[in-house]
Amino acid sequence: MKQALITGGARGIGFGIAQAMLDAGYAVTVTGLTPDEVAAVPVRPHLSAVRLDVTSDADVAACLGSFIRLDALVNCAGIILREGKEFTVEGFQKVIDVNLTGTMRMCVGAKPLLEKQGGAIVNTASLWSFFGGPLTPAYTASKGGVAQLTKALAVAWAPTIRVNAIAPGWVETDLTKAAQADPARSDAIIARTPFGRWGKPEDIGGAVVFLCSEAAGFITGTVLPVDGGYIAK
């Protein structure tokens, strides 16, 4: 059975991806930052959950060291800071370390396992890989960096490992609670989205399954928006 590891997969978009990967026949390991996140993962055949801090070299080594086989790595761990905290150097560095450096840390660590299987990596970019986020400079910079990192690794590691990214639109997760709770902002988002609604975590999974599959065997270095048409409008 093929094996997939999804960082940040204990909840939100990551868990939506996990469900899709399970349905596609993968055994899936999801990670959470805290023991409570790990404990909250539902029991399902071929699904396991472990604690992982992607900013920790030791954590990453221990997590990847538990795998004999790995066919797909999905980097979905990420944070965003509110109340202007991303405009401080400390806040900026914290977000970059999780979202961008954490992604790189996982990619490099998983490379030997993925090479054995001719595996695939899917990173999580964002709409903010394309637009400027005035309230979240660190998140915006990190997601722009993820998009470019994806292209760089795709070129460097082809043809053995395919490296792609998804760019989710406005999805109902904990990271977007503030926007969901603001009627004016939420209405503006829905009005801009041709599908006329917020995305749900389960909307993202199919794109990841595709990018990890043989059907995408000649695709690498792409950043695929999964946004209900938001970017197109």
Secondary structure, DSSP 8 states (H G I E B T S, - for coil): --EEEEETTTSHHHHHHHHHHHHTT-EEEEEESSHHHHHTS---TTEEEEE--TT-HHHHHHHHHT-S--SEEEE-------TTGGGSHHHHHHHHIIIIIHHHHHHHHHHHHHHHHT-EEEEE--GGGTS--TT-HHHHHHHHHHHHHHHHHHHHHTTTSEEEEEEE-SB-SGGGHHHHH-HHHHHHHHHHSTT-S-B-THHHHHHHHHHHSGGGTT--S-EEEESTTTTT-
